[in-house]
């Protein structure tokens, strides 16, 4: 049995790999493509993520399992994988705490307009009054995508006294189903996107949704940039129809220097840093891979097996 694995994980994994497993450690896209050609197992995460799809497509007939640190699978050739019966395990939970904390930071920064405070410091201007005066206590948040990350966001906001409503596909545990949340948008002060990227979630926030926002409500996105219609968001920000937007991901990434979102009013951009705002990601990913490798070899159920039809 052969695996192709990332060279940066070698120190974490090598001493704990089972005897008899042949490993090709890659450090470049060329090495990843070469290693996966005859591999049974592949962990070929790279940046930019288009390199992941290119490497996966180089997989040969032996390939049975692809492991990834990413929670979202939008970078992967899902149809190609599904046609070949290749299993994918994702990284749900690896970055959940860091991303949830980032989302809460976005809500707090918007409530207190901390972006304006930072700008004033840059100008060496002593503000006479607070630019943001919203208390989180007794406000209402809608978290679209109440999974591993969404629930952590909800727990943390609840500690501030925020009333949290989640959205899930099933509507379990008091959450809303995808057909219900739009009608309730006028009720919420914070609309937080934490859903996986699928065909159903692309452009889920457009002109009609933004028009239903409560005056002063903020949009917080820690999911994927393509979930928001850019032109509609820019129009809402420029007109003041919504309070503002805190955007961790954007579409495209990196955002070009001349892109209008950089200068949009009441908009904070954080360069998709939420998942990187911690130091334990690779260690957690390594532990998950080793646990799944043991289960894979023993024929036991594995963790985080993705539904390739749904895309997560």
For each residue, the residues with C-beta under 8 A, 3 or more apart:
1: 20 21 22 40 41 297
2: 21 22 23 24 38 39 40 41 62
3: 21 22 23 24 39 40 41 42 43 293
4: 23 24 25 26 32 35 36 39 41 42 43 44
5: 9 10 13 23 24 25 26 43
6: 9 10 25 26 27 43 44 45
7: 10 25 26 27
8: 27 282
9: 5 6 12 13 43 282 285 286 289
10: 5 6 7 13 14 25
11: 14
12: 9 16 282 283 286
13: 5 9 10 16 17 286 289 290
14: 10 11 17 23
15:
16: 12 13 290
17: 13 14 21 23 290 293
18: 21 293 294 297
19:
20: 1
21: 1 2 3 17 18 293
22: 1 2 3
23: 2 3 4 5 14 17
24: 2 3 4 5 31 34 35 39
25: 4 5 6 7 10 31 35
26: 4 5 6 7 31 32 34 35 44
27: 6 7 8 31
28: 31 32
29: 32 33 46 51 54 55
30: 33 34
31: 24 25 26 27 28 34 35
32: 4 26 28 29 35 36 44 46 51 55 58
33: 29 30 36 37 54 55 58
34: 24 26 30 31 37 58
35: 4 24 25 26 31 32 39 42 44
36: 4 32 33 39 42 44 55 56 58 59 60 63
37: 33 34 58 59 60
38: 2 60 62
39: 2 3 4 24 35 36 42 59 60 62 63
40: 1 2 3 62 63 64 65
41: 1 2 3 4 63 64 65 66 67 293 296
42: 3 4 35 36 39 55 56 59 63 65 66 67
43: 3 4 5 6 9 66 67 68 69 289
44: 4 6 26 32 35 36 52 55 56 66
45: 6 52 68 69 70
46: 29 32 49 51 52 55
47: 51
48: 51
49: 46 52 53 70 75
50: 53 54 75
51: 29 32 46 47 48 54 55
52: 44 45 46 49 55 56 68 70 75 76
53: 49 50 56 57 75 76 77
54: 29 33 50 51 57 58
55: 29 32 33 36 42 44 46 51 52 58 59
56: 36 42 44 52 53 59 66 76 77 80 81
57: 53 54 77 80
58: 32 33 34 36 37 54 55
59: 36 37 39 42 55 56 63 66 84 86
60: 36 37 38 39 63
61:
62: 2 38 39 40
63: 36 39 40 41 42 59 60 66 84 86
64: 40 41 85 86 87
65: 40 41 42 86 87 88 89 292 296
66: 41 42 43 44 56 59 63 76 81 86 87 88 89
67: 41 42 43 88 89 288 289 292
68: 43 45 52 73 76 88 89 90 91
69: 43 45 91 94 281 282 285
70: 45 49 52 73 75 90 91
71: 90 91 92 93 94 95 148 149 196 312
72: 75 90 196 197 223 224 312
73: 68 70 76 78 88 90 196 197 306 308 311 312
74: 197 224 311
75: 49 50 52 53 70 72
76: 52 53 56 66 68 73 81 88
77: 53 56 57 80 81
78: 73 81 82 308 311
79: 82 83
80: 56 57 77 83 84
81: 56 66 76 77 78 84 86 88 308
82: 78 79 85 86 308 309
83: 79 80
84: 59 63 80 81
85: 64 82
86: 59 63 64 65 66 81 82
87: 64 65 66 302 305
88: 65 66 67 68 73 76 81 305 306 308
89: 65 66 67 68 288 292 302 303 304 305 306
90: 68 70 71 72 73 304 306 312
91: 68 69 70 71 94 95 285 288 304
92: 71 96 147 148 304 312
93: 71 96 148 284 288 304
94: 69 71 91 281 284 285 288
95: 71 91 98 99 149 274 275 278 281
96: 92 93 99 100 148 149 152
97: 100 101 152 278
98: 95 101 102 274 275 276 277 278 281
99: 95 96 102 103 149 194 222 274 275
100: 96 97 103 104 149 152 153 156
101: 97 98 104 105 156 277
102: 98 99 105 106 222 248 270 273 274 277
103: 99 100 106 107 149 153 192 194 220 222 274
104: 100 101 107 108 153 156 157 160
105: 101 102 108 109
106: 102 103 109 110 192 218 220 222 246 248 268 270
107: 103 104 110 111 136 141 157 162 190 192 218 220 246
108: 104 105 111 112 114 136
109: 105 106 112 113 114 115 246 268
110: 106 107 113 132 134 190 218 220 243 244 246 268
111: 107 108 132 134 135 136 139
112: 108 109 117 130 131 132 133 134
113: 109 110 116 117 130 131 132
114: 108 109 117 118 132
115: 109 118 119 268
116: 113 119 120 127 131 132
117: 112 113 114 120 121 127 131
118: 114 115 121 122
119: 115 116 122 123
120: 116 117 123 125 126 127 131
121: 117 118 124 125
122: 118 119
123: 119 120
124: 121
125: 120 121
126: 120
127: 116 117 120 130 131
128:
129:
130: 112 113 127 133
131: 112 113 116 117 120 127
132: 110 111 112 113 114 116
133: 112 130
134: 110 111 112 139 189
135: 111 138 139
136: 107 108 111 139 157 160 161 162
137: 160 161 162
138: 135 161 162 163
139: 111 134 135 136 161 162 163 189 190
140: 162 163 164 165 187 188 189 190
141: 107 154 157 162 163 164 165 188 189 190 191 192
142: 165 166 167 181 184 185 187 188 190 191 192
143: 146 150 153 154 164 165 166 167 192 194
144: 150 167 181 191 192 193 194 195 204
145: 149 150 167 168 193 194 195 196 201 223
146: 143 150 151 154 166 167 168 175 194
147: 92 150 151 168 194 195 196
148: 71 92 93 96 151 152
149: 71 95 96 99 100 103 145 152 153 194 222
150: 143 144 145 146 147 153 154 166 192 194 195
151: 146 147 148 154 155 166
152: 96 97 100 148 149 155 156
153: 100 103 104 143 149 150 156 157 164 192 194
154: 141 143 146 150 151 157 158 164 166
155: 151 152 158 159
156: 100 101 104 152 153 159 160
157: 104 107 136 141 153 154 160 162 164 190
158: 154 155 161 162 164
159: 155 156
160: 104 136 137 156 157
161: 136 137 138 139 158
162: 107 136 137 138 139 140 141 157 158 190
163: 138 139 140 141
164: 140 141 143 153 154 157 158
165: 140 141 142 143 175 176 181 184 188
166: 142 143 146 150 151 154 173 174 175 176
167: 142 143 144 145 146 175 176 177 178 180 181 195
168: 145 146 147 171 172 173 175 176 177
169: 177 178
170: 175 177
171: 168 175 176 177 180
172: 168 175
173: 166 168
174: 166
175: 146 165 166 167 168 170 171 172
176: 165 166 167 168 171 180 181 184
177: 167 168 169 170 171 180
178: 167 169 181 200
179:
180: 167 171 176 177 183 184
181: 142 144 165 167 176 178 184 185
182: 185 208 209 212
183: 180 212
184: 142 165 176 180 181 187 188
185: 142 181 182 188 191 209 212 213 214 217
186: 212 213 214
187: 140 142 184 214
188: 140 141 142 165 184 185 191 213 214 217
189: 134 139 140 141 214 216 217 218
190: 107 110 139 140 141 142 157 162 217 218 220
191: 141 142 144 185 188 205 213 217 218 219 220
192: 103 106 107 141 142 143 144 150 153 220 221 222
193: 144 145 204 205 219 220 221 222 223 227 228
194: 99 103 143 144 145 146 147 149 150 153 222 223
195: 144 145 147 150 167 198 201 204 223 227
196: 71 72 73 145 147 201 223 310 311 312
197: 72 73 74 201 202 223 224 226 227 311 312
198: 195 201 202 310 311 312
199: 202 311
200: 178 204
201: 145 195 196 197 198 204 223 224 227
202: 197 198 199 226 227
203: 206 226 227 228 229
204: 144 193 195 200 201 209 227 228
205: 191 193 209 210 219 227 228 229 232 233
206: 203 209 210 228 229 232
207: 210 211 229 232 235 236
208: 182 211 212
209: 182 185 204 205 206 212 213
210: 205 206 207 213 219 232 233 235 236 241 242
211: 207 208 236 241
212: 182 183 185 186 208 209
213: 185 186 188 191 209 210 217 219 236 241 242
214: 185 186 187 188 189 217
215: 243
216: 189 242 243
217: 185 188 189 190 191 213 214 242 243
218: 106 107 110 189 190 191 242 243 244 245 246
219: 191 193 205 210 213 228 233 242 244 245 246 247
220: 103 106 107 110 190 191 192 193 245 246
221: 192 193 224 225 227 228 245 246 247 248 249
222: 99 102 103 106 149 192 193 194 248 249 274
223: 72 145 193 194 195 196 197 201 227 249
224: 72 74 197 201 221 227 249 251
225: 221 228 247 249 250 251 252 253
226: 197 202 203 251
227: 193 195 197 201 202 203 204 205 221 223 224
228: 193 203 204 205 206 219 221 225 232 233 247 251
229: 203 205 206 207 232 233
230: 233 234 251 261
231: 234 235
232: 205 206 207 210 228 229 235 236
233: 205 210 219 228 229 230 236 237 245 261 264
234: 230 231 237 238 260 261 264
235: 207 210 231 232 238 239 241
236: 207 210 211 213 232 233 239 241 242
237: 233 234 240 241 242 244 245 264 265 266 267
238: 234 235 264 265
239: 235 236
240: 237 265 266
241: 210 211 213 235 236 237
242: 210 213 216 217 218 219 236 237 245 266
243: 110 215 216 217 218 266
244: 110 218 219 237 265 266 267 268
245: 218 219 220 221 233 237 242 264 266 267 268
246: 106 107 109 110 218 219 220 221 267 268 270
247: 219 221 225 228 250 261 267 268 269 270
248: 102 106 221 222 270 271 272 273 274
249: 221 222 223 224 225 253 272
250: 225 247 253 255 259 261 269 272
251: 224 225 226 228 230
252: 225 255 256
253: 225 249 250 272
254: 271
255: 250 252 259 261 262 269 271
256: 252 259
257: 262
258: 262
259: 250 255 256 262
260: 234 263 264
261: 230 233 234 247 250 255 264 267 269
262: 255 257 258 259 269
263: 260
264: 233 234 237 238 245 260 261 267
265: 237 238 240 244
266: 237 240 242 243 244 245
267: 237 244 245 246 247 261 264
268: 106 109 110 115 244 245 246 247
269: 247 250 255 261 262
270: 102 106 246 247 248 273 274
271: 248 254 255
272: 248 249 250 253 275
273: 102 248 270 276 277
274: 95 98 99 102 103 222 248 270 277
275: 95 98 99 272 278 281
276: 98 273 281
277: 98 101 102 273 274
278: 95 97 98 275 281
279:
280: 283 284
281: 69 94 95 98 275 276 278 284 285
282: 8 9 12 69 285 286
283: 12 280 286 287
284: 93 94 280 281 287 288
285: 9 69 91 94 281 282 288 289
286: 9 12 13 282 283 289 290
287: 283 284 290 291
288: 67 89 91 93 94 284 285 291 292 303 304
289: 9 13 43 67 285 286 292 293
290: 13 16 17 286 287 293 294
291: 287 288 294 295 303
292: 65 67 89 288 289 295 296 302 303 304
293: 3 17 18 21 41 289 290 296 297
294: 18 290 291 297 298 300
295: 291 292 298 299 300 301 302 303
296: 41 65 292 293 299 302
297: 1 18 293 294
298: 294 295
299: 295 296
300: 294 295
301: 295 305
302: 87 89 292 295 296 305
303: 89 288 291 292 295
304: 89 90 91 92 93 288 292
305: 87 88 89 301 302
306: 73 88 89 90 311 312
307: 310 311 312
308: 73 78 81 82 88 311
309: 82
310: 196 198 307
311: 73 74 78 196 197 198 199 306 307 308
312: 71 72 73 90 92 196 197 198 306 307
